[in-house]
Amino acid sequence: MPENSTLLNTGPAVWLMLAVLLVAAASIGRAVLGLPVKYILLAGIRALVQLTVVAVLIAQLGRSGWLAMAFLLLMLGVASWTAAKRIGGSPFWIAALPIGAGTLPVAGLMVVTGVLPLHPLALVAVVGQLIGGSMTATNLAGRRLKQELALRHGEVEAGMALGLTCVVRGPSWRGLWQRKR
């Protein structure tokens, strides 16, 4: 590798460093938290395998814009599914709408203004970060909304008594307020 390269060195030193860090994490987890070393090591190895597979996949995405777009759609789907599960079993589309609404306009504006080049790896990196941020925001907002609706269920019922309708049954959120027609 050239001396002034910006690429990461993924030679034997990286693997040795990862092994040392994993053993250190397992030792600290055992000493401080009393966790079994076996489970910490297995979790670390699983994470390493997952990251390796994703790294190899992303390296292949640089060859095709279509593959990059398919990967971004997959990321959007996984992020929506994950946020919906974390919110508490909400339908997939309830999480997909805000994640898409937080990602697509920003990514589109960045591409149109030339800030984000139409290179597959640049798109995956930047749009992937936008999807991740939108997923986190959706997750936090959805959980907070559910907590607030559960806490203020009396006000929800009062609104319904005044003619507002909402698809709310118990502490779970399933819709938006609408006025009766």
Secondary structure, DSSP 4 states (H G I P E B T S, - for coil): --TT--S---SHHHHHHHHHHHHHHHHHIIIII---HHHHHHHHHHHHHHHHHHHHHHHHHTT-HHHHHHHHHHHHHHHHHHHHHHHTS--HHHHHHHHHHHHHHHHHHHHHTTSS-S-HHHHHHHHHHHHHHHHHHHHHHHHHHHHHHHHTHHHHHHHHHTTEE--EETTEE----EE--
